[in-house]
């Protein structure tokens, strides 16, 4: 007997003009971690939204069976009553409320309509113990890190007595240590009889913890693999996801960088909320024309803070040092001045800071470039549309049209729109902060090809990534940052995971 707790049969979900799910089948066993993989737009999140009641019964075709009984969920509360909990990539926590308040929000510990705060705190402490989080339940969510917030979300789910836990890209924004802790917790929950459905683009994590792996492509079930079989490999999973062999994760590059065109000297930055806390210390680096320079380092090393402070002092205070472009010292005091000088910054958080998700592709691309498509202060709609179409074609943005809202695009296509808007600005220096975060392997390769093409055209690229293989695979030269200081510079030939870690450890010893 297979011991199935959950079965989704022939699930079909349509949106206007597109079939997001086409007769998808999924079986999840008790005491199992079941991974769900596929490219952005393959239908993973849509399938889980059907399961959790976000898309209610009647809005899709097919059946959901839970413990052998057909379920017709009208909303999330219905699925929660059955013991199904979903944790989305964007956490559903309220920053200004305490940990305890968030854990029991909508599930309050109350008597006759009055919250029992003593019981709330005690049960919150027990829930935190379950996920091995040692925090005061009274502390506000905004005052703990993203890794701890993920654990609070899981504690919140476990407070409802669940049987199936769905996690959508739970480690996308976590460092290695926090990711390992979360995966270890899933293994513990498995021993306690809780099944997990894990959606992730990180194939190494899936290989480490999953029992079975279901692959989706273009809204269809390709196959389900037993991860304990010797036949399963990352290459096999990738082929199922993208429909072809991918022998190379990074495009071949024959690059000969030109002369130095961008330099940062004696750069110092203090925290915007604490004038006595220095975050960046005496940083010096340079970039040549047509060169991709990688910045490696652990989470919290100061890479994003460095990048944003350079980009028109968008982060920090008491900023000092020199920015030199083509031999000329620049005076940049805000973002608009940085853009005028040909410096742009692609943020690590495309949804919060990179795009207006409720607006369409065309408006997002043209937003930083209104002067180039306007005459006497009036936007030329025809020119705006033509430019947007042109960049969508160049970057292979997959969308129904340029009037489609960016919020309805896959992560990979959203990232292409962010790149398109800054490429249209005609920059000389592109600072790319985590340009492939939360993107599948196929879309990553397309982004890498775009980056390589920009370098070939003579653009200077600063690449920041938490994925060390990405930095090693794409960079001509690498700087290692640790605690706001550059602790090493490595050529492409010198660079390896070991040499980067040596630079980080050297920084720790010097610190």
C-alpha positions in Angstrom: 0.0 0.0 0.0 1.4 3.4 -1.0 0.3 5.3 2.1 -0.9 8.4 0.1 -2.0 11.4 2.2 -2.6 13.7 -0.7 -3.5 13.2 -4.4 -4.2 15.8 -7.0 -5.8 14.3 -10.1 -5.9 15.9 -13.6 -5.8 19.5 -12.3 -6.4 22.0 -15.0 -6.4 25.8 -14.3 -7.0 28.4 -17.0 -6.5 32.2 -16.9 -7.6 34.5 -19.7 -5.5 33.5 -22.8 -3.4 30.9 -21.0 -3.7 27.4 -19.6 -1.5 27.5 -16.5 -2.1 23.8 -15.5 -2.9 21.1 -18.0 -4.1 17.8 -16.4 -1.4 17.9 -13.7 -1.1 14.9 -11.3 0.6 14.8 -7.9 0.8 12.2 -5.2 2.3 12.9 -1.8 3.0 10.2 0.8 2.8 10.5 4.6 6.1 11.1 6.3 7.7 12.3 3.1 9.4 15.4 1.7 8.1 15.8 -1.8 9.9 18.4 -4.0 8.1 20.2 -6.8 10.5 21.7 -9.5 10.2 23.4 -12.8 11.1 26.6 -14.6 9.4 29.9 -13.6 6.0 29.8 -15.1 5.8 26.0 -15.1 2.8 26.1 -12.8 4.2 25.1 -9.4 2.8 28.0 -7.4 -0.5 27.9 -9.3 -0.8 24.2 -8.4 -0.2 24.9 -4.7 -2.7 27.8 -4.8 -5.3 25.3 -6.0 -4.4 22.9 -3.2 -4.5 25.5 -0.5 -7.8 27.1 -1.6 -6.4 30.4 -2.9 -8.0 29.3 -6.2 -11.3 27.9 -4.9 -13.2 24.8 -6.0 -15.0 25.6 -9.2 -12.3 27.8 -10.6 -10.3 24.7 -11.8 -11.0 21.2 -13.2 -9.9 18.0 -11.5 -10.0 16.5 -8.0 -8.1 16.9 -4.7 -8.1 13.8 -2.5 -6.9 14.1 1.1 -6.7 10.9 3.1 -8.8 9.4 0.3 -11.6 11.9 0.7 -12.4 14.4 -2.1 -12.0 18.0 -0.9 -13.7 21.1 -2.3 -11.8 24.0 -0.7 -13.6 27.4 -0.9 -10.7 29.3 0.7 -7.5 28.9 2.7 -9.5 28.4 5.9 -11.0 25.2 4.5 -7.6 23.7 3.6 -6.2 24.7 7.0 -9.1 22.9 8.7 -8.0 19.7 6.9 -4.4 20.2 8.0 -2.8 21.9 5.0 -0.6 25.0 5.5 1.2 27.0 2.9 4.1 29.3 3.4 4.5 31.7 0.4 7.8 33.1 -0.8 6.6 36.5 0.4 6.1 36.0 4.1 2.7 36.8 5.5 3.9 38.4 8.7 3.0 41.8 10.2 6.3 43.6 11.0 4.8 45.8 13.8 3.3 42.9 15.7 5.2 40.6 18.1 6.2 37.0 17.3 3.4 35.7 19.5 0.8 37.9 17.9 1.9 36.8 14.4 1.9 33.1 15.4 -1.8 33.2 16.5 -3.1 35.8 14.2 -6.5 34.6 13.0 -6.1 31.7 15.5 -6.2 33.7 18.7 -6.0 32.1 22.1 -9.1 33.8 23.5 -12.0 33.2 25.9 -15.3 34.9 25.4 -13.8 37.2 22.8 -10.9 38.3 25.0 -7.4 37.3 24.1 -5.7 35.3 26.9 -2.2 36.8 26.7 -0.6 34.5 29.3 -1.7 31.5 27.3 -0.7 33.2 24.0 2.9 33.8 25.2 3.2 30.3 26.7 2.0 28.5 23.6 4.1 30.8 21.4 7.2 29.7 23.5 6.3 26.1 22.8 5.8 26.7 19.1 9.2 28.4 19.0 10.9 25.5 20.8 9.4 23.2 18.1 11.3 25.1 15.4 14.4 25.6 17.6 14.1 29.4 17.6 15.3 31.0 20.8 13.6 34.4 20.7 11.4 36.4 23.1 7.8 35.9 21.8 7.2 39.6 22.7 9.8 40.9 20.2 8.5 42.6 17.0 8.9 40.7 13.8 10.7 43.7 12.2 13.5 43.2 14.7 14.5 39.7 13.7 16.3 38.5 10.5 14.6 36.9 7.5 15.8 33.4 8.5 14.1 33.7 11.9 11.0 35.1 10.2 10.8 31.9 8.1 10.9 29.9 11.3 8.1 32.0 12.8 6.0 31.3 9.7 6.6 27.5 10.2 5.8 27.8 13.9 2.6 29.6 13.0 1.6 26.8 10.6 2.5 24.1 13.2 0.2 25.8 15.8 -2.7 24.7 13.7 -2.0 20.9 13.9 -1.1 20.3 10.3 -0.5 17.2 8.2 0.9 18.8 5.0 3.3 21.8 4.9 3.8 23.6 1.6 6.9 25.8 1.3 7.4 28.0 -1.8 11.0 28.9 -2.2 11.7 29.0 1.5 15.5 29.4 1.3 15.6 32.0 -1.6 16.5 34.8 0.7 18.5 32.8 3.3 22.2 32.4 3.9 23.7 28.9 3.9 23.4 28.5 7.7 19.8 29.5 7.9 19.0 27.4 4.8 20.6 24.3 6.5 18.6 24.9 9.7 15.4 25.1 7.8 16.0 21.9 5.8 17.0 20.1 9.0 13.7 21.2 10.5 11.8 19.7 7.6 13.6 16.4 8.2 12.6 16.6 11.9 9.0 17.3 10.9 9.1 14.3 8.6 10.0 12.1 11.5 7.0 13.5 13.4 4.6 12.5 10.6 4.3 15.8 8.8 4.6 15.6 5.0 6.2 18.6 3.2 5.9 19.9 -0.3 9.1 21.8 -1.1 9.2 24.2 -4.1 12.8 25.3 -4.8 15.2 26.2 -7.6 18.1 25.1 -5.5 18.7 21.6 -6.8 21.4 20.8 -4.3 18.9 21.3 -1.4 16.3 19.2 -3.1 18.8 16.4 -3.7 19.8 16.6 0.0 16.3 16.2 1.6 13.6 15.2 -0.9 12.2 11.6 -1.1 10.4 12.2 -4.4 10.7 14.9 -7.0 7.8 15.9 -9.4 8.9 17.9 -12.4 6.5 20.3 -14.1 7.1 22.0 -17.5 4.7 24.3 -19.3 1.9 23.4 -16.9 2.2 19.7 -17.4 3.5 16.8 -15.2 6.7 15.5 -16.9 7.6 12.8 -14.3 8.0 11.9 -10.7 11.4 10.6 -9.6 12.4 8.6 -6.6 15.3 10.6 -5.2 16.7 7.5 -3.5 17.3 5.9 -6.8 20.8 6.0 -8.3 19.3 7.2 -11.6 18.5 10.6 -10.2 21.0 13.4 -10.9 20.9 17.2 -11.2 21.4 16.8 -14.9 18.3 14.5 -15.1 16.2 17.0 -13.2 17.4 19.9 -15.3 16.6 18.1 -18.5 13.1 17.4 -17.3 12.6 21.1 -16.3 13.9 22.7 -19.5 13.3 19.9 -22.0 16.9 19.7 -23.2 20.4 18.8 -22.0 22.3 21.6 -20.4 25.9 20.6 -20.3 27.1 24.2 -19.5 25.5 26.2 -16.8 27.3 29.4 -17.9 27.8 30.7 -21.5 31.3 30.5 -23.0 33.0 33.9 -22.9 36.1 35.0 -24.9 36.6 38.4 -23.3 39.5 40.8 -23.4 38.6 43.7 -21.1 39.8 47.2 -22.2 41.2 50.0 -20.1 40.1 50.9 -16.6 36.9 53.0 -16.8 35.5 53.0 -13.3 37.2 53.3 -9.9 36.1 53.6 -6.3 38.7 54.8 -3.9 38.8 55.1 -0.1 35.1 54.5 0.1 33.6 54.7 3.6 29.9 54.4 4.6 28.1 54.5 7.9 24.8 52.9 8.8 21.8 55.2 8.0 20.2 54.5 11.4 23.4 54.7 13.5 25.9 57.4 12.7 28.6 55.7 14.8 28.4 52.3 13.1 30.7 52.1 10.1 29.6 49.5 7.5 32.0 50.0 4.6 35.7 50.5 5.4 38.3 52.1 3.0 37.1 50.1 0.0 39.1 50.4 -3.3 38.3 48.6 -6.5 38.2 49.2 -10.3 36.5 47.8 -13.4 37.6 47.8 -17.0 35.5 48.3 -20.1 33.9 45.0 -21.1 34.8 43.3 -17.8 32.6 41.4 -15.4 33.9 41.9 -11.8 32.3 39.7 -9.2 31.8 40.5 -5.5 31.8 37.5 -3.3 31.2 37.3 0.5 29.0 35.9 3.2 25.6 37.2 4.0 26.1 40.6 5.8 29.5 41.2 4.3 28.3 44.6 3.0 28.0 44.0 -0.7 24.5 45.5 -1.2 25.3 48.4 1.1 28.5 49.1 -0.9 26.6 48.9 -4.2 23.7 51.1 -3.1 25.9 53.7 -1.5 27.8 54.0 -4.9 24.5 54.4 -6.7 23.7 58.0 -5.8 24.1 57.5 -2.1 20.9 55.4 -2.0 22.0 53.8 1.3 24.0 55.1 4.2 25.2 58.3 5.7 28.6 60.1 6.2 29.7 58.7 2.9 33.2 59.6 1.8 35.7 58.6 -0.9 36.0 59.1 -4.7 34.2 57.7 -7.7 36.2 58.1 -10.9 34.8 57.4 -14.3 37.0 57.6 -17.4 39.6 59.5 -15.4 37.1 62.1 -14.1 36.1 62.5 -10.5 32.3 62.5 -10.2 30.2 64.4 -7.7 27.1 62.2 -7.2 24.6 63.1 -4.5 21.5 61.3 -5.6 20.2 58.5 -7.8 19.2 60.7 -10.7 22.8 62.1 -10.9 24.2 58.5 -10.9 21.9 57.6 -13.8 23.0 60.7 -15.7 26.6 59.7 -15.3 25.8 56.2 -16.8 25.7 54.2 -13.6 22.7 52.0 -12.9 21.8 49.5 -10.1 19.7 46.4 -10.6 18.3 45.7 -7.1 18.3 42.3 -5.4 14.6 42.8 -4.6 12.8 43.1 -7.9 9.3 42.9 -6.4 9.7 45.6 -3.7 12.2 48.0 -5.3 12.7 47.0 -8.9 9.2 46.9 -10.4 5.7 48.4 -10.1 3.9 45.1 -10.1 0.4 46.6 -10.7 1.6 48.4 -13.8 2.4 47.0 -17.2 5.7 46.0 -18.9 5.8 49.1 -21.1 5.5 51.6 -18.3 8.0 49.7 -16.1 10.6 49.8 -18.9 10.1 53.4 -19.8 9.9 54.8 -16.2 13.6 55.7 -15.8 13.8 56.8 -19.4 10.9 59.2 -19.9 13.0 62.0 -21.3 14.1 59.8 -24.2 10.5 59.1 -25.2 9.1 62.6 -24.6 8.9 65.9 -26.4 8.2 69.1 -24.6 7.2 67.1 -21.5 4.7 65.0 -23.4 5.3 61.2 -23.7 5.2 59.9 -27.3 3.0 56.8 -26.8 4.1 55.3 -30.1 7.8 55.6 -29.3 7.3 54.3 -25.8 5.5 51.2 -27.2 8.2 50.6 -29.9 11.0 50.9 -27.4 9.3 48.4 -25.0 8.6 46.0 -27.8 12.2 46.2 -29.0 13.7 45.5 -25.6 11.3 42.7 -24.8 12.3 41.1 -28.1 16.1 41.6 -27.4 15.8 40.1 -23.9 13.2 37.4 -24.9 10.6 38.5 -22.4 7.8 36.0 -22.5 4.5 37.8 -22.1 1.1 38.1 -23.9 2.0 41.7 -24.7 3.8 44.8 -23.4 0.5 45.8 -21.7 0.6 42.7 -19.4 1.1 43.6 -15.7 4.6 42.7 -14.5 3.0 41.1 -11.4 1.6 38.4 -13.6 5.0 37.5 -15.1 7.3 34.7 -13.9 10.3 35.6 -11.8 12.7 35.2 -14.7 10.6 37.4 -17.0 10.2 40.0 -14.2 14.0 40.1 -13.9 14.4 40.6 -17.7 12.0 43.6 -17.5 14.2 45.1 -14.7 17.3 44.6 -16.9 15.4 46.1 -19.9 14.5 49.3 -18.2 18.1 49.9 -17.1 19.7 48.8 -20.4 17.4 51.3 -22.2 19.0 54.1 -20.0 22.2 53.5 -21.9 24.5 52.9 -19.0 28.3 52.4 -19.0 28.4 50.8 -15.6 25.8 48.2 -14.5 25.7 47.0 -10.9 23.8 43.7 -10.7 22.8 42.7 -7.2 21.6 39.1 -7.1 20.4 39.2 -10.7 19.2 35.5 -10.7 17.7 35.2 -7.2 14.6 33.0 -7.2 15.0 32.1 -10.9 15.1 28.7 -12.4 18.1 27.1 -14.2 16.8 27.8 -17.7 16.0 31.5 -17.1 19.3 31.9 -15.3 21.2 30.8 -18.4 19.3 33.4 -20.4 20.2 36.1 -17.9 23.8 35.0 -18.0 23.8 35.3 -21.8 22.4 38.9 -21.5 25.1 39.8 -19.0 27.8 38.3 -21.3 26.4 40.2 -24.3 26.5 43.5 -22.4 30.1 42.9 -21.5 30.9 42.1 -25.1 29.4 45.4 -26.1 31.8 47.2 -23.8 29.6 47.7 -20.7 31.3 47.3 -17.3 29.5 44.9 -15.0 29.7 44.6 -11.2 28.1 41.3 -10.3 27.0 40.6 -6.7 25.8 37.1 -5.9 25.4 34.9 -2.8 25.8 31.9 -5.1 29.5 31.4 -5.3 29.4 29.1 -8.4 27.6 32.0 -10.2 30.4 34.5 -9.3 33.1 32.0 -10.3 31.3 31.0 -13.5 30.6 34.6 -14.7 33.4 36.8 -13.5 36.7 37.9 -15.1 38.0 39.0 -11.8 36.6 38.7 -8.2 36.8 40.9 -5.1 36.1 39.3 -1.7 34.3 41.4 0.8 34.1 40.6 4.5 32.6 42.8 7.2 32.7 45.8 4.9 36.4 45.4 3.9 37.9 44.0 0.8 40.0 41.0 1.9 41.1 39.6 -1.4 41.3 40.2 -5.2 41.4 37.1 -7.4 41.9 36.7 -11.2 39.8 34.2 -13.1 42.6 31.6 -13.0 43.2 32.1 -9.2 39.5 32.0 -8.3 38.0 28.9 -6.7 35.6 28.1 -3.8 38.7 27.4 -1.7 40.5 30.6 -2.5 37.5 32.7 -1.9 36.9 31.1 1.5 40.6 31.7 2.4 40.1 35.4 1.7 37.0 35.4 3.9 38.8 33.6 6.7 41.8 35.9 6.4 39.4 38.8 6.9 38.0 37.2 10.0 41.5 36.7 11.4 42.5 40.3 10.7 39.2 41.5 12.2 
